[in-house]
Amino acid sequence: MRFAVVLALAAGLAVAATAYARSPAPGVPKGFSPQTAAVVGTRDIWIFGLYNVACGSVNPCHALVRSRDAGRHFAVIDAPPVVGGGATLSLEFTSPHVGYAFQTGGQLYVTHDGGNDWRSWSPARVTDVAVAGGDVYAVFTKYHRSQEGNFVFDYSRIKRRSVSGGSWHAVKLPVTFSNPISVAAEGHKVWLLGETDDASDGLVTLRSTDRGRTFAQSDGACVHNVPGQGGTVVASGRRVVWVVCPTGDGDASALSVSKDGGRTFSAFSHPALGVNAGISPGSGHTAVLWRGTGGPLLRTPNLGRRWVPTRGTEQFEELFWLNFATRSVGAALHTTLSHPNRASLSRTTDGGATWHSMPIR
């Protein structure tokens, strides 16, 4: 679950936002402000956002809009509970019916009917989730509030649960992480990126080929081992792993790739990346990069040996979410220089080389 804009830990009461079901209509409803999205295949789209109408006793409320026809029509459906008026979710659907959603520091929710109904699948304090090979991997992170009112990290734990149900099982790790962990998974392979208690290690990568039963440690995923900065690991197939890490040098980030399943990593000195940079693979060799500084998305057809600006993204200003549903089809939720206060949805059908705006209003 990547590129979703997620809420930092916040205090307050969780309010279940129940949106009244409506028949599909062209575009998203009036008063709906998109915040993040999910796509499956070439036709199914979900967009989460703030709905500026009364939903039950809450006004405004959070809601999902769903399209079954590639964005031509949307219907309002229920959204899982969130905290705070500015909150949003990490949202991922693995089929037209099964989806997962969580708010950083909140519970993990699952739907088996395309988003009409959601139920809690975990205690609170989930900070990252990956779904692969019939399993769900969740990072449970405990914080405490300091005397100054800030949230302070205590520990992170990884647990695994079958997508078909059952109980959560603790995943034993060979190191102790001292900050929240990023998790990615493909098939039975799992990758973890986190900072250990040993300052000399900095950010380390753990890799598993047996659903998290055993792990081996890799070094060098991030050339800048800056304490407390975190990082994100993204898998593409079973051998390619991308890592984006803040460098601690102002608003900069660094990008690395592994071509051997996470054993070794190669760092890129170009292109220059901002602190909000991120990457979304389309296939084992292709990926689309958001530099975090506005301007066009960059695409690589060959694992980073060459980066090319993508057509149709020159006006991108802020990226909320980006993902590929197939090797060719992907979508992005973003603002543009001409409409900085309005979210737009763009779609690609050629693996990210060209993007076209999809009217959703």
C-alpha positions in Angstrom: 0.0 0.0 0.0 2.0 2.9 -1.3 1.6 6.6 -2.1 -1.5 6.8 0.1 -1.7 10.0 2.2 -2.1 8.7 5.7 -2.8 10.5 9.0 -0.1 10.8 11.6 -1.1 9.5 15.1 -3.9 11.6 16.5 -6.1 11.6 19.5 -9.8 11.5 19.3 -12.8 9.2 19.0 -13.2 7.0 15.9 -16.4 7.8 14.1 -17.8 5.3 11.7 -18.7 7.2 8.5 -21.7 5.5 7.0 -22.5 6.9 3.5 -26.0 6.4 2.1 -25.8 4.1 -1.0 -26.6 5.8 -4.2 -27.1 4.7 -7.8 -24.1 5.2 -10.0 -23.9 8.7 -11.6 -21.4 10.4 -13.9 -18.4 11.6 -11.9 -18.0 11.7 -8.1 -20.8 13.4 -6.2 -20.8 17.2 -5.6 -19.1 18.0 -2.4 -16.8 15.0 -2.4 -13.1 15.7 -2.0 -10.8 12.8 -3.1 -7.9 11.9 -0.9 -6.7 8.4 -1.9 -7.7 5.6 -4.3 -7.4 1.9 -5.3 -7.8 0.1 -8.6 -8.3 -3.5 -9.6 -7.9 -4.6 -13.2 -9.1 -2.2 -15.9 -12.6 -1.3 -14.7 -12.9 -1.2 -10.8 -11.9 2.1 -9.0 -12.4 3.1 -5.4 -11.7 6.7 -4.2 -11.7 7.7 -0.5 -12.4 11.2 0.6 -14.3 13.7 2.6 -18.0 14.1 1.7 -19.5 17.5 2.5 -23.0 16.2 3.2 -24.7 14.6 6.1 -24.0 10.9 6.4 -26.2 9.7 9.3 -25.5 12.2 12.1 -22.1 13.2 10.8 -21.6 16.3 8.5 -19.2 16.3 6.8 -18.2 12.6 6.7 -15.7 10.2 5.1 -17.0 8.1 2.3 -15.9 5.9 -0.6 -17.0 6.2 -4.2 -16.8 3.2 -6.4 -16.8 2.8 -10.2 -17.3 -0.5 -12.0 -16.9 1.0 -15.5 -13.3 2.6 -15.5 -14.4 5.8 -13.9 -17.4 6.8 -16.1 -19.9 6.4 -13.2 -19.4 6.4 -9.5 -21.7 5.4 -6.6 -21.2 6.4 -2.9 -20.6 3.4 -0.6 -19.6 3.0 3.1 -16.2 3.9 4.4 -14.4 2.3 7.3 -14.0 4.3 10.5 -11.3 7.0 10.6 -10.2 9.6 13.2 -10.3 13.3 12.6 -11.7 15.5 9.8 -8.5 15.6 7.8 -7.9 11.8 8.1 -7.6 9.4 5.2 -6.6 5.8 4.7 -4.2 3.5 3.1 -6.5 1.5 0.8 -5.8 -1.6 -1.3 -8.1 -4.0 -3.1 -6.8 -7.4 -4.2 -9.9 -8.3 -6.2 -13.2 -6.6 -7.1 -14.6 -7.8 -3.8 -11.8 -8.0 -1.3 -10.1 -4.9 0.1 -8.1 -3.7 3.1 -7.9 -0.3 4.7 -6.1 1.2 7.6 -5.3 4.6 9.1 -1.8 4.9 10.5 -2.0 4.1 14.2 -5.5 2.7 13.8 -7.1 -0.6 13.1 -7.0 -2.8 9.9 -10.3 -3.2 8.2 -11.4 -5.7 5.6 -14.3 -5.9 3.1 -15.4 -9.0 1.2 -18.2 -7.3 -0.8 -16.4 -4.6 -2.7 -16.6 -2.0 0.1 -20.2 -2.1 1.0 -19.4 -3.4 4.5 -16.2 -3.2 6.5 -15.1 -5.1 9.7 -12.2 -4.7 12.0 -9.5 -7.3 11.6 -7.0 -6.2 14.2 -6.3 -4.1 17.3 -5.2 -0.5 16.9 -1.7 0.8 16.0 -1.3 -0.7 12.6 1.4 1.3 10.7 1.9 -0.7 7.5 0.4 -3.7 5.7 1.3 -5.9 2.8 -0.9 -8.6 1.2 0.6 -11.5 -0.8 0.6 -15.3 -1.2 -2.7 -15.7 0.7 -1.3 -13.9 3.7 -1.7 -10.4 5.3 1.4 -9.0 7.0 0.8 -6.1 9.4 3.2 -3.9 11.4 1.8 -3.2 14.9 3.5 -0.2 16.5 3.2 0.9 20.1 3.7 4.5 21.0 3.3 6.5 24.3 2.5 10.2 24.7 5.4 12.3 26.1 4.9 15.1 28.7 5.1 17.5 25.8 2.1 15.8 24.2 4.1 14.1 21.4 3.8 10.4 20.4 7.1 8.5 21.1 7.9 5.2 19.6 8.1 2.1 21.8 8.4 -0.9 19.5 7.1 -2.5 16.3 6.0 -6.1 15.8 5.2 -8.0 12.6 2.3 -10.4 12.5 0.9 -12.7 9.8 -2.7 -13.8 9.2 -4.3 -15.8 6.4 -6.5 -13.8 4.1 -9.1 -16.5 4.7 -9.3 -15.7 8.4 -7.9 -17.3 11.6 -5.6 -15.7 14.1 -2.6 -13.4 13.9 0.7 -15.1 14.3 3.8 -13.3 15.5 6.8 -13.1 13.1 10.1 -13.6 14.8 12.8 -11.2 13.7 16.6 -11.6 14.0 17.0 -7.9 14.9 15.2 -5.4 17.1 13.9 -2.4 15.2 14.0 1.0 16.9 11.5 2.7 14.6 8.4 1.8 12.6 9.0 -0.8 9.9 8.1 -0.8 6.2 6.9 -4.1 4.9 6.5 -5.5 1.3 5.5 -9.0 0.1 5.3 -11.0 -3.2 4.2 -14.6 -3.1 5.9 -16.2 -0.1 8.6 -13.6 0.0 8.6 -10.8 2.6 10.9 -7.8 2.9 11.2 -5.5 6.0 13.0 -2.2 6.1 13.7 -0.6 9.5 16.3 1.0 11.8 18.0 -1.1 14.5 19.2 -0.2 17.9 22.7 -0.4 16.6 23.4 3.1 15.2 26.2 1.7 13.0 23.6 -0.5 11.1 21.3 2.4 10.2 18.5 1.2 8.0 18.7 -2.6 7.3 16.6 -4.9 5.1 15.4 -8.3 6.2 14.3 -10.8 3.5 12.3 -14.0 3.9 11.4 -16.6 1.3 9.2 -18.7 3.6 6.3 -16.4 4.6 8.3 -14.8 7.4 9.3 -17.9 9.2 13.0 -17.1 8.8 14.8 -14.0 7.8 18.2 -13.0 6.4 19.7 -9.6 6.8 20.9 -7.3 4.0 22.9 -4.1 4.3 23.3 -1.1 2.1 19.7 -0.5 1.0 20.1 3.2 1.9 23.5 4.9 1.4 22.5 7.6 3.9 21.9 5.9 7.3 20.2 8.8 9.0 18.7 7.9 12.4 15.0 8.4 12.8 14.2 9.2 9.1 12.6 5.9 8.1 12.2 4.6 4.6 9.9 2.6 2.3 10.4 -0.8 0.7 8.4 -1.7 -2.5 8.6 -5.1 -4.2 8.1 -5.8 -7.9 8.0 -9.5 -8.6 10.1 -11.8 -6.5 13.6 -10.5 -7.4 13.2 -6.7 -7.8 13.0 -4.6 -4.6 13.0 -0.7 -4.6 13.8 1.3 -1.5 13.2 5.1 -1.0 14.9 6.7 2.1 15.1 10.3 3.3 18.7 11.4 3.4 18.4 13.9 6.3 19.9 16.5 4.0 17.1 19.1 3.9 14.1 17.8 1.8 16.0 15.1 -0.1 15.5 11.4 -0.6 17.6 8.6 -2.0 16.6 5.7 -4.3 18.1 2.2 -4.4 17.1 -1.0 -6.2 17.9 -4.7 -5.7 17.8 -7.2 -8.6 18.6 -10.3 -6.6 15.6 -10.4 -4.2 17.0 -7.9 -1.6 20.5 -9.4 -1.1 22.3 -6.5 -2.6 21.3 -2.9 -3.5 22.5 -0.3 -6.0 22.0 3.3 -5.2 21.1 6.1 -7.7 22.7 9.5 -7.6 20.3 10.8 -10.3 17.5 11.9 -10.4 17.3 14.3 -7.5 14.4 13.5 -5.2 12.4 15.4 -2.6 11.5 14.1 0.8 8.0 12.9 -0.4 9.4 10.9 -3.3 8.0 7.4 -4.0 8.1 4.7 -6.6 5.4 2.4 -8.1 6.6 -0.6 -10.2 4.5 -1.6 -13.2 6.4 -4.8 -13.9 9.7 -6.5 -13.0 11.7 -4.0 -15.1 9.5 -0.9 -15.3 8.6 1.6 -12.6 7.2 5.1 -12.4 8.9 7.5 -10.0 7.4 10.6 -8.2 10.3 12.9 -7.4 8.3 14.6 -4.6 9.0 18.1 -6.1 6.2 18.5 -8.6 6.6 18.2 -12.3 6.3 15.1 -14.5 6.5 11.6 -13.3 9.6 9.7 -14.5 9.5 6.2 -15.9 12.3 3.6 -16.3 12.0 0.7 -18.7 15.2 -1.0 -17.5 15.4 -0.9 -13.7 16.8 2.6 -13.4 19.4 2.6 -16.1 17.4 5.3 -17.9 14.7 7.6 -16.6 12.3 9.3 -19.1 9.6 12.0 -18.3 6.1 10.6 -18.9 3.7 12.3 -21.2 0.7 14.0 -19.7 2.1 14.6 -16.2 3.9 17.9 -16.8 1.3 19.8 -14.7 1.4 17.4 -11.7 1.9 19.4 -8.5 1.2 17.1 -5.6 0.7 13.3 -5.7 -1.6 11.6 -3.3 -1.6 8.1 -4.6 -0.2 6.0 -7.6 -0.5 2.4 -8.4 -0.6 -0.2 -11.2 -3.5 -2.6 -11.5 -1.9 -4.6 -14.3 1.5 -4.3 -16.1 -0.1 -1.8 -18.5 -2.9 -0.1 -16.5 -2.4 2.3 -13.6 -3.9 5.4 -12.1 -2.7 8.4 -10.1 -4.6 10.8 -7.8 -3.0 14.3 -7.8 -3.4 18.0 -8.1 -2.2 20.1 -11.0 -0.6 23.5 -11.3 -3.8 24.9 -12.9 -6.0 23.4 -10.2 -3.9 23.2 -7.0 -6.9 22.8 -4.7 -8.7 20.1 -6.6 -7.8 16.4 -6.9 -7.6 14.9 -10.4 -7.5 11.3 -11.5 -5.1 10.3 -14.3 -4.9 6.9 -16.0 -2.2 5.1 -18.1 -2.8 2.1 -20.3 0.8 1.7 -21.7 2.7 0.9 -18.5 3.1 4.5 -17.4 4.6 6.1 -20.5 1.5 8.2 -21.2 -1.1 9.5 -18.8 -4.6 10.8 -19.6 -6.8 12.9 -17.3 -10.1 11.1 -16.2 -12.9 13.6 -15.4 -14.3 12.7 -12.0 -16.4 15.8 -11.4 
